[in-house]
Amino acid sequence: MKFIEVVEKVKPFHVAKAIINLKTKGIPDNRGSKDWCMLIDGRGWPPKLVIEEAVLIATGKFVDVSTLAQGGEKTTNKFLRDLGFDVVKGRAT
């Protein structure tokens, strides 16, 4: 399965709901981002984890985005930017 096929149903409101869920659940220790973060209200979020949560909300299915997407500008970050979110170089906490 290709990255674009996985995320095709994800809309900005799914991403917003994903952030709300992650605020409640927290970011697992092994899922922080080392290189990039999605900025929401001054806080950095790991792009791949956000997309996984958004896909789960949009489709009801869990997909490990890290197996489908290379980081950086090519996939996850571009997808989030195309939806109108800020993704910047830096560590997500």
C-alpha positions as CSV (number, residue, x, y, z in Angstrom):
1,M,0.0,0.0,0.0
2,K,1.3,3.5,-0.9
3,F,1.3,6.4,1.5
4,I,-1.1,8.5,-0.5
5,E,-3.6,5.6,-0.5
6,V,-3.5,5.5,3.3
7,V,-4.0,9.2,3.8
8,E,-6.4,10.0,1.1
9,K,-9.4,10.2,3.5
10,V,-7.6,12.3,6.1
11,K,-8.8,15.9,6.3
12,P,-7.7,18.8,8.5
13,F,-10.4,18.0,11.1
14,H,-9.1,14.5,11.5
15,V,-5.6,15.9,12.2
16,A,-7.1,18.3,14.7
17,K,-8.9,15.5,16.4
18,A,-5.7,13.4,16.4
19,I,-3.9,16.2,18.3
20,I,-6.7,16.3,20.9
21,N,-6.3,12.5,21.3
22,L,-2.6,12.8,21.6
23,K,-2.8,15.6,24.2
24,T,-4.9,13.1,26.3
25,K,-2.9,10.0,25.6
26,G,0.5,11.6,25.4
27,I,3.4,10.8,23.1
28,P,5.0,7.3,23.8
29,D,8.7,7.6,24.7
30,N,9.7,5.8,21.5
31,R,7.5,7.9,19.2
32,G,9.0,11.4,19.5
33,S,10.4,12.9,16.3
34,K,14.1,13.6,16.1
35,D,14.2,15.8,13.0
36,W,10.8,17.4,12.3
37,C,7.8,18.6,14.3
38,M,4.3,19.8,13.5
39,L,3.6,23.0,15.4
40,I,0.2,23.5,17.1
41,D,-0.2,26.2,19.7
42,G,3.6,26.5,20.2
43,R,4.0,22.7,20.9
44,G,5.8,20.3,18.6
45,W,4.1,17.0,17.6
46,P,5.7,14.1,15.7
47,P,4.3,14.2,12.2
48,K,4.2,10.4,11.6
49,L,2.4,9.8,14.9
50,V,-0.1,12.5,14.2
51,I,-0.8,11.1,10.8
52,E,-1.2,7.6,12.2
53,E,-3.8,8.9,14.7
54,A,-5.6,10.9,12.0
55,V,-5.8,7.8,9.7
56,L,-7.2,5.8,12.6
57,I,-9.9,8.5,13.2
58,A,-10.7,8.8,9.4
59,T,-10.7,5.1,8.6
60,G,-11.0,3.1,11.8
61,K,-7.8,1.3,10.8
62,F,-4.3,1.5,12.3
63,V,-1.5,1.9,9.8
64,D,2.2,2.2,10.7
65,V,3.0,5.2,8.7
66,S,6.7,4.8,9.3
67,T,6.7,1.7,7.1
68,L,5.2,3.7,4.2
69,A,6.7,7.1,4.4
70,Q,10.2,8.5,4.4
71,G,10.3,11.6,6.6
72,G,11.3,15.1,5.7
73,E,9.9,16.9,2.8
74,K,8.8,13.9,0.7
75,T,5.7,12.5,2.3
76,T,4.4,13.1,5.8
77,N,5.6,16.7,6.2
78,K,4.4,17.7,2.7
79,F,1.0,16.1,3.3
80,L,0.6,18.0,6.6
81,R,1.7,21.2,5.0
82,D,-0.7,20.7,2.1
83,L,-3.5,20.4,4.7
84,G,-2.4,23.8,6.1
85,F,-0.3,22.8,9.1
86,D,3.2,24.1,10.0
87,V,5.9,21.5,10.0
88,V,9.4,22.7,10.9
89,K,12.9,21.3,11.4
90,G,13.3,20.4,15.1
91,R,12.5,18.0,17.8
92,A,8.9,17.1,18.8
93,T,8.3,16.7,22.5
